[in-house]
Amino acid sequence: MKRFLKAVLNALATLLVLPPFAFYLLGKLFLGAEKAFPGCSQAFGMLPGLTGVYLRRAFYKLVLPRCGDDCCLSFGTVFSHPTAKVGDRVFVGLYCVLGDVTLEDDVLLGSHVSIINGGAQHGIDQLDIPIREQPGVFTHITIGQDSWIGERVVVLADVGEHCVIAAGAVVTKPVPDCAIAAGVPAKVIKFRTDEHFAGQSRVSADAT
């Protein structure tokens, strides 16, 4: 019964977002996707409650290359690029700002997480040219499957699978799989596999 109700609500949400989706397509035609998309994302980000979750998901399923059926994109969260991808069972907390990013399956983002497309988006080498006019590089960021990004983390580089990034960290370099990282800039403090093997060792020792 619960699955049937969710299917009905998802279908209703899809119907409700068709007019704004048509408006987005019109804006995309005249302005291009990069200019038409942010305004729509900001508007959908301000829809409160469970209604907002369903409507955001329905809209992004029509617009993004991938948006998982059962993802949760919370209030205040906005995407800046229509190239973002959201996997299955992804949870995104309140007021997140997401750029050109891939969130793989089972990723968890805390509130106020910013995922920025690298640290070289603006050139800073020339003093006689304003920074906004200097060429930069936008790097696509991937957050690996089953990784948990804590509250108010800033991510500027890829994060591997099964990682944990502590609250308030700033990720400036790629984080390997199964790592637990913390600090500014973020550094790997240990690996989850170490905890697993340590736990197995303790169990073995207790058994003897």
C-alpha positions as CSV (number, residue, x, y, z in Angstrom):
1,M,0.0,0.0,0.0
2,K,2.8,2.4,0.9
3,R,4.6,1.7,-2.5
4,F,1.3,2.3,-4.3
5,L,0.7,5.6,-2.4
6,K,4.3,6.8,-3.2
7,A,3.8,5.9,-6.9
8,V,0.6,8.0,-7.0
9,L,2.2,10.9,-5.3
10,N,5.2,10.8,-7.7
11,A,2.9,10.7,-10.7
12,L,0.9,13.7,-9.3
13,A,4.1,15.6,-8.6
14,T,5.2,15.0,-12.2
15,L,1.9,16.4,-13.5
16,L,2.3,19.5,-11.3
17,V,5.8,20.3,-12.5
18,L,5.0,20.0,-16.2
19,P,4.1,23.7,-16.5
20,P,7.3,25.0,-14.9
21,F,9.3,22.4,-16.9
22,A,7.8,23.8,-20.1
23,F,8.8,27.3,-18.8
24,Y,12.3,26.0,-18.3
25,L,12.4,24.6,-21.8
26,L,11.4,27.9,-23.2
27,G,14.0,29.7,-21.2
28,K,16.6,27.1,-22.3
29,L,15.7,27.7,-25.9
30,F,16.2,31.5,-25.7
31,L,18.8,31.8,-22.9
32,G,20.6,28.5,-22.9
33,A,20.5,25.9,-20.1
34,E,23.2,27.5,-18.0
35,K,21.2,30.7,-17.6
36,A,17.7,29.2,-17.5
37,F,18.4,26.4,-15.0
38,P,19.6,28.3,-11.8
39,G,16.4,30.3,-11.5
40,C,14.2,27.2,-11.7
41,S,16.5,25.4,-9.2
42,Q,16.3,28.3,-6.7
43,A,12.5,28.5,-7.0
44,F,12.0,24.7,-6.4
45,G,14.5,24.9,-3.5
46,M,12.1,27.2,-1.6
47,L,9.2,24.8,-1.6
48,P,8.7,23.5,2.0
49,G,8.0,20.2,3.5
50,L,7.3,16.8,2.0
51,T,5.5,18.5,-0.9
52,G,8.7,20.3,-1.8
53,V,10.6,17.0,-1.7
54,Y,8.2,15.4,-4.2
55,L,8.1,18.4,-6.5
56,R,11.8,18.9,-6.6
57,R,12.5,15.3,-7.3
58,A,9.9,15.3,-10.1
59,F,11.4,18.4,-11.7
60,Y,14.9,17.2,-11.5
61,K,14.0,13.8,-13.0
62,L,12.8,15.7,-16.1
63,V,15.8,18.0,-16.2
64,L,19.0,16.3,-14.9
65,P,20.7,13.5,-16.7
66,R,19.9,11.3,-13.7
67,C,17.8,11.7,-10.6
68,G,17.0,8.7,-8.4
69,D,13.4,7.7,-7.8
70,D,13.8,7.7,-4.0
71,C,16.3,10.5,-3.5
72,C,15.5,13.3,-1.0
73,L,16.6,16.9,-1.8
74,S,15.8,19.0,1.2
75,F,14.5,22.6,1.5
76,G,16.9,25.4,0.4
77,T,19.1,23.1,-1.7
78,V,20.0,24.4,-5.1
79,F,21.9,23.1,-8.1
80,S,23.9,25.6,-10.2
81,H,24.4,23.3,-13.2
82,P,21.9,21.2,-15.2
83,T,24.6,18.5,-15.7
84,A,24.4,17.3,-12.1
85,K,23.6,13.6,-11.4
86,V,21.8,12.2,-8.4
87,G,21.8,8.5,-7.6
88,D,19.3,6.3,-5.9
89,R,18.6,6.7,-2.1
90,V,20.6,9.9,-2.0
91,F,19.8,12.3,0.9
92,V,20.7,16.0,0.6
93,G,20.3,18.1,3.7
94,L,19.0,21.6,4.1
95,Y,20.5,24.6,2.2
96,C,23.1,22.7,0.2
97,V,24.7,24.4,-2.8
98,L,25.7,21.9,-5.5
99,G,27.6,22.5,-8.7
100,D,28.5,20.2,-11.5
101,V,28.5,17.1,-9.3
102,T,27.7,13.4,-9.4
103,L,26.2,12.0,-6.2
104,E,26.4,8.3,-6.5
105,D,24.0,5.8,-4.9
106,D,23.4,6.1,-1.1
107,V,25.3,9.3,-0.6
108,L,24.4,11.4,2.4
109,L,25.0,15.2,2.6
110,G,24.5,17.1,5.8
111,S,23.0,20.6,5.9
112,H,24.8,23.6,4.4
113,V,27.2,21.5,2.3
114,S,28.8,23.3,-0.6
115,I,30.2,21.3,-3.5
116,I,32.3,23.6,-5.7
117,N,33.8,22.7,-9.0
118,G,37.4,22.8,-8.0
119,G,39.6,25.5,-6.6
120,A,40.7,27.0,-9.9
121,Q,37.4,28.5,-11.3
122,H,39.0,31.9,-11.6
123,G,42.5,32.7,-12.7
124,I,44.5,34.9,-10.3
125,D,47.9,35.2,-12.0
126,Q,47.4,38.7,-13.6
127,L,47.0,41.8,-11.5
128,D,46.1,44.1,-14.4
129,I,43.0,42.0,-15.3
130,P,40.0,41.6,-12.9
131,I,39.8,38.1,-11.5
132,R,36.3,37.7,-12.9
133,E,37.7,38.1,-16.4
134,Q,40.6,35.7,-16.0
135,P,40.0,32.1,-17.4
136,G,39.5,29.3,-15.0
137,V,38.9,25.6,-14.9
138,F,35.7,23.9,-13.8
139,T,36.2,20.4,-12.5
140,H,33.4,17.9,-12.3
141,I,33.2,16.5,-8.8
142,T,32.1,13.0,-7.9
143,I,31.0,11.9,-4.4
144,G,31.4,8.1,-4.3
145,Q,28.7,5.6,-3.4
146,D,27.7,5.3,0.3
147,S,29.8,8.3,1.4
148,W,28.6,10.7,4.2
149,I,29.5,14.3,4.0
150,G,29.0,16.1,7.3
151,E,27.5,19.4,8.2
152,R,28.9,22.6,6.5
153,V,31.6,20.7,4.6
154,V,33.1,22.5,1.5
155,V,34.1,20.0,-1.3
156,L,36.5,21.1,-4.0
157,A,37.7,17.6,-5.1
158,D,36.4,14.1,-5.6
159,V,35.5,11.9,-2.6
160,G,35.8,8.2,-3.0
161,E,33.3,5.4,-2.0
162,H,32.3,4.6,1.6
163,C,34.0,7.8,2.9
164,V,33.1,9.9,5.9
165,I,34.0,13.6,5.9
166,A,33.8,15.3,9.3
167,A,31.7,18.4,9.8
168,G,33.3,21.7,8.8
169,A,36.0,20.1,6.7
170,V,37.3,21.6,3.5
171,V,38.2,19.0,0.9
172,T,40.8,20.4,-1.4
173,K,42.4,17.1,-2.6
174,P,40.8,13.8,-3.7
175,V,39.8,11.5,-0.8
176,P,40.5,7.8,-1.4
177,D,37.9,5.0,-0.8
178,C,36.9,4.2,2.7
179,A,38.7,7.1,4.2
180,I,37.6,9.2,7.2
181,A,38.8,12.8,6.7
182,A,38.6,15.9,8.8
183,G,40.1,19.4,9.1
184,V,40.9,22.5,7.0
185,P,42.2,21.4,4.6
186,A,40.8,17.9,5.1
187,K,43.3,15.1,5.8
188,V,42.7,11.4,6.1
189,I,42.8,10.5,9.8
190,K,42.1,6.8,9.3
191,F,40.3,4.3,7.1
192,R,37.0,2.5,7.8
193,T,38.7,-0.7,6.7
194,D,41.1,-0.3,9.7
195,E,38.2,-0.2,12.1
196,H,36.7,-3.3,10.4
197,F,39.9,-5.3,10.8
198,A,40.5,-4.0,14.3
199,G,37.0,-5.1,15.2
200,Q,37.6,-8.5,13.7
201,S,40.9,-8.8,15.6
202,R,39.1,-8.0,18.9
203,V,36.4,-10.6,18.2
204,S,39.1,-13.2,17.5
205,A,41.0,-12.3,20.7
206,D,37.9,-12.5,22.8
207,A,37.1,-15.9,21.3
208,T,40.4,-17.2,22.5
